[in-house]
């Protein structure tokens, strides 16, 4: 009997969601909103429940991946699960994940996405590496991923410091590096927003040029019609003047002639 009641409740809930008859009930609104969201579509395709935390859902999709790396991809994608999945798939396809896992398992240094470079030894070299990585980033997600790998490389290098002076020096350089990364990421976001604004302005300008071209065609068409009407009006005026002159000649004719 309890199974029948539960089955009836499930069928009733599904029917209410499909018919849109949930009214103002927040449960039906949240359920319907979840069914229409892109995260829900991806989760439904992969068999993931929406009750999971996004990072937990990503761990179910990519078992064995670093939770911090998954969290970074999720935040970098604008908290969109579908975009985070695509970004991490691209990361796995690029072969960077295999290199990072091999370096971590062997206890070596995690390499950055740059061709065969040595670990920087001072602040200027770290700054040069940061600028080079940020300049090579293709988008905001790639920039955050590169920043995460640089910080991971820096943490590995600080673990090898032995003396307190070296640790203090590396700690200060670590703080400066984090500030530089934060500033570069902020500038990257500002440039991205400026690019979107400029793109929208260019699109509006193109629409204005197109509308102006259409208006010009309409004006030319009306001018041609006006010119045709003026020619027709002139012809009608000429014929009317001739007809008036003919009538005046007939009016002055002597009636005694006939």
C-alpha positions in Angstrom: 0.0 0.0 0.0 2.9 2.4 0.8 4.5 1.6 -2.5 1.3 2.5 -4.4 1.0 5.8 -2.5 4.6 6.7 -3.3 4.1 5.8 -6.9 1.0 8.0 -7.0 2.9 10.9 -5.5 5.7 10.5 -8.1 3.3 10.4 -11.0 1.3 13.3 -9.6 4.5 15.4 -9.2 5.7 14.5 -12.8 2.3 15.4 -14.2 2.1 18.7 -12.4 5.6 19.6 -13.7 4.7 18.7 -17.2 1.3 20.4 -17.1 2.7 23.5 -15.4 -0.1 23.2 -12.8 2.1 23.7 -9.8 0.8 27.2 -9.2 2.8 29.3 -6.9 4.2 26.3 -4.9 8.0 27.0 -4.6 8.7 23.2 -4.7 7.2 22.9 -8.2 8.9 26.2 -9.3 12.3 25.0 -8.2 11.7 21.5 -9.7 10.6 23.0 -13.0 13.6 25.5 -13.0 16.0 22.6 -12.3 14.6 20.7 -15.3 15.1 23.6 -17.6 18.6 24.6 -16.5 21.7 23.5 -18.5 23.2 21.9 -15.3 20.1 19.8 -15.0 20.4 18.6 -18.7 24.1 17.7 -18.2 23.4 16.0 -14.9 20.4 14.0 -16.4 22.6 12.8 -19.3 25.4 11.7 -16.9 23.1 10.3 -14.3 24.1 12.8 -11.6 21.5 14.0 -9.1 21.1 17.8 -8.6 21.2 17.3 -4.9 25.0 16.9 -5.1 27.4 19.7 -4.6 28.8 20.9 -8.0 32.3 19.8 -7.0 31.0 16.4 -5.8 29.2 16.1 -9.1 32.4 16.9 -11.0 34.2 14.3 -8.9 31.7 11.7 -9.9 32.2 12.5 -13.5 36.0 12.7 -13.2 37.0 10.3 -10.5 40.5 10.7 -9.2 40.7 14.4 -10.2 42.0 17.0 -7.7 39.0 18.6 -5.9 40.7 22.0 -5.7 41.4 21.8 -9.5 37.7 21.0 -10.1 36.6 23.8 -7.8 38.9 26.2 -9.7 37.4 25.1 -13.1 33.9 25.4 -11.7 34.5 29.0 -10.4 36.4 30.0 -13.5 33.4 28.9 -15.7 31.1 31.2 -13.9 29.5 28.5 -11.7 28.1 26.7 -14.8 28.5 23.0 -14.5 28.3 22.3 -18.2 31.1 24.8 -19.0 33.2 23.4 -16.2 32.8 19.9 -17.6 33.8 21.0 -21.1 36.8 23.0 -19.7 38.1 20.1 -17.7 37.6 17.7 -20.6 39.8 20.1 -22.7 42.3 20.1 -19.9 42.4 16.3 -19.9 42.6 16.2 -23.7 45.6 18.5 -23.8 47.7 16.0 -21.8 48.5 18.5 -19.0 46.7 16.4 -16.4 48.9 13.3 -17.2 52.1 15.4 -16.8 50.8 16.9 -13.5 49.8 13.5 -12.1 53.2 11.9 -13.1 55.1 14.8 -11.4 53.0 14.5 -8.2 53.4 10.7 -8.0 57.1 10.9 -8.5 57.6 13.7 -6.0 59.0 16.0 -8.7 58.2 19.6 -9.5 54.9 20.3 -11.2 55.6 21.8 -14.6 53.8 24.8 -15.9 52.3 25.0 -19.4 55.5 26.4 -20.8 58.2 24.6 -22.9 60.9 23.1 -20.6 61.8 25.8 -18.2 63.6 25.7 -14.9 62.0 26.6 -11.6 62.4 30.4 -11.0 64.9 31.2 -8.2 64.0 34.9 -7.5 61.2 37.3 -7.7 62.0 38.7 -11.1 62.0 35.3 -12.7 58.7 34.5 -11.0 57.3 37.8 -12.3 58.5 37.0 -15.8 56.9 33.6 -15.6 53.6 35.1 -14.4 53.5 37.7 -17.2 54.4 35.1 -19.8 51.7 32.6 -18.6 49.0 35.3 -18.5 50.0 36.6 -21.9 49.7 33.1 -23.4 46.3 32.5 -21.8 43.5 32.1 -24.4 40.6 33.0 -22.1 39.7 33.6 -18.5 39.4 29.9 -17.7 42.8 29.2 -19.2 44.3 32.2 -17.3 42.9 30.9 -13.9 44.2 27.4 -14.7 47.7 28.7 -15.5 47.6 30.8 -12.3 46.7 27.7 -10.3 49.6 25.8 -11.8 52.0 28.6 -11.1 51.0 28.7 -7.4 51.3 24.9 -7.2 54.8 25.1 -8.7 55.6 27.9 -6.2 54.3 25.8 -3.3 56.5 22.9 -4.4 59.5 25.1 -4.6 58.9 26.6 -1.2 58.7 23.1 0.3 62.4 22.6 -0.6 63.6 25.6 1.5 65.7 24.6 4.5 66.8 27.7 6.3 64.3 30.1 8.0 65.7 33.0 6.0 64.9 31.2 2.7 61.4 30.3 3.9 60.7 33.9 4.9 62.1 35.2 1.6 60.0 32.7 -0.3 56.9 33.6 1.8 57.3 37.2 0.9 57.8 36.4 -2.8 54.7 34.2 -2.5 52.6 37.1 -1.3 53.9 39.4 -4.1 53.2 36.7 -6.6 49.6 36.3 -5.4 49.1 40.0 -5.6 50.4 40.1 -9.1 48.2 37.2 -10.2 45.2 38.9 -8.6 46.0 42.1 -10.5 46.5 40.3 -13.8 43.2 38.4 -13.4 41.4 41.6 -12.6 42.9 43.3 -15.7 41.9 40.3 -17.7 38.3 40.6 -16.6 38.3 44.3 -17.3 39.7 43.7 -20.8 37.1 41.1 -21.4 34.2 43.4 -20.3 35.7 46.2 -22.4 35.8 43.8 -25.4 32.2 42.9 -24.9 31.2 46.6 -24.6 33.2 47.4 -27.8 31.6 44.5 -29.6 28.1 45.6 -28.6 28.9 49.2 -29.8 30.2 47.9 -33.1 27.1 45.8 -33.5 24.9 48.8 -32.8 26.9 50.9 -35.3 26.4 48.2 -38.0 22.7 48.2 -37.3 22.6 52.0 -37.6 24.5 51.8 -40.9 22.1 49.2 -42.2 19.0 51.2 -41.1 20.5 54.4 -42.7 21.0 52.5 -46.0 17.4 51.3 -45.9 16.2 54.8 -45.2 18.3 56.2 -48.0 16.7 53.6 -50.4 13.2 54.6 -49.2 14.0 58.4 -49.7 15.4 57.7 -53.2 12.2 55.8 -54.0 10.0 58.6 -52.7 12.0 61.2 -54.6 11.5 59.2 -57.9 7.8 59.1 -57.2 7.7 62.8 -56.5 9.5 63.5 -59.7 7.1 61.3 -61.7 4.1 63.1 -60.1 5.6 66.5 -60.9 6.1 65.5 -64.6 2.5 64.2 -64.7 1.2 67.4 -63.0 3.1 69.5 -65.6 1.6 67.5 -68.5 -1.9 67.8 -67.1 -1.4 71.6 -66.6 -0.2 71.9 -70.2 -3.2 70.1 -71.5 -5.5 72.1 -69.3 -4.0 75.3 -70.6 -4.5 74.2 -74.2 -8.1 73.3 -73.5 -8.7 76.7 -72.0 -7.3 78.5 -75.0 -9.5 76.4 -77.3 -12.5 77.2 -75.3 -11.7 81.0 -75.4 -11.4 81.0 -79.2 -14.7 79.3 -79.6 -16.3 81.8 -77.2 -15.3 84.9 -79.3 -16.7 83.5 -82.6 -19.3 85.7 -84.3 -22.7 83.9 -84.1 -23.9 85.6 -87.3 -21.5 83.6 -89.4 -23.6 80.6 -89.1 
